[in-house]
Amino acid sequence: MKHDESILEAEVVEIDGVAVEPRPAVDSRNGGQKRRMDWHGWQGKIRVLDKRWMPLWIVLGVIAVILLLTVGLLVAVFAFIIWVLKAILRAIFSVFTVSDQTLNRRS
């Protein structure tokens, strides 16, 4: 079988009954302006969430709330442990320190 090096080009006119718009050639001098103009078509669509994605947003929201509650609980437990340790250390050091009442009794 002989290797055929010819290049076949075809123009797609229609796919599944929908006409395909040809891609405009991008001018290197005006490429940045074209990219900026592409985003202007998204302005109204980004603010409105698609209803098909609502279950995903609900699941992600539940996960975010669970993570926030978990982090908050860990911070509260850590603060409680520090509070208990400070109270224990204060009680231990109060045994070895001399208070004003002790000084008044001795004099």
C-alpha positions in Angstrom: 0.0 0.0 0.0 1.4 3.3 -1.0 1.6 6.2 1.5 -0.6 9.1 0.3 0.7 12.4 1.4 -2.1 14.5 0.1 -4.0 16.7 2.6 -7.8 16.6 2.6 -9.6 19.8 3.7 -13.3 20.0 4.3 -15.6 22.7 5.4 -18.2 21.8 7.9 -21.4 23.4 6.9 -23.9 21.7 9.3 -23.7 19.3 12.2 -27.0 17.7 13.3 -29.0 20.3 11.6 -27.2 23.2 13.3 -25.1 25.5 11.1 -21.6 26.0 12.3 -20.3 29.6 12.2 -16.8 29.9 10.8 -14.1 31.0 13.2 -12.8 34.4 12.3 -9.1 34.8 11.7 -7.5 36.4 14.8 -5.4 39.5 13.9 -2.3 39.5 16.1 -2.5 43.3 16.4 -6.1 43.1 17.7 -6.0 39.8 19.5 -6.2 41.3 23.0 -9.2 43.4 22.1 -11.0 40.3 20.8 -10.4 38.3 23.9 -11.7 41.2 26.0 -14.8 41.4 23.9 -15.5 37.7 24.3 -16.1 38.2 28.0 -18.8 40.9 27.5 -21.2 38.1 26.3 -21.0 36.5 29.8 -22.1 39.5 31.8 -25.7 38.5 32.3 -25.1 34.7 32.4 -22.6 34.6 35.3 -25.1 36.1 37.8 -27.8 33.6 37.1 -27.0 30.0 38.3 -28.2 27.1 36.1 -30.9 25.1 37.9 -29.4 21.9 36.8 -26.4 22.5 39.1 -28.5 23.2 42.2 -28.0 19.7 43.8 -24.2 20.2 43.4 -24.4 23.6 45.1 -26.5 22.1 48.0 -24.0 19.3 48.5 -21.1 21.7 48.4 -22.9 24.1 50.8 -23.5 21.2 53.3 -19.9 20.2 53.1 -18.7 23.8 53.7 -21.0 24.1 56.8 -19.8 20.8 58.2 -16.2 21.9 57.7 -16.8 25.3 59.4 -18.5 23.6 62.3 -15.7 21.1 62.7 -13.0 23.9 62.7 -15.1 25.9 65.2 -15.4 22.9 67.5 -11.7 22.2 67.3 -10.9 25.8 68.2 -13.3 25.7 71.1 -11.8 22.5 72.4 -8.3 23.9 72.1 -9.3 27.1 73.9 -10.9 25.0 76.7 -7.8 22.9 77.1 -5.7 26.0 77.4 -8.1 27.4 80.0 -7.9 24.2 82.1 -4.1 24.1 81.9 -3.8 27.7 83.0 -6.1 27.1 85.9 -4.1 24.0 87.0 -0.8 25.9 86.6 -2.2 28.9 88.6 -3.3 26.5 91.4 0.1 24.8 91.5 2.0 28.1 91.6 -0.3 29.6 94.2 0.8 26.9 96.7 4.4 28.1 96.3 3.8 31.8 96.4 3.3 33.9 99.5 0.1 35.9 99.6 -0.6 39.2 101.5 -2.8 37.3 104.0 0.1 35.0 104.9 2.4 37.9 105.5 -0.1 39.7 107.7 -0.6 36.6 109.9 3.2 36.3 110.5 3.8 39.8 111.5 
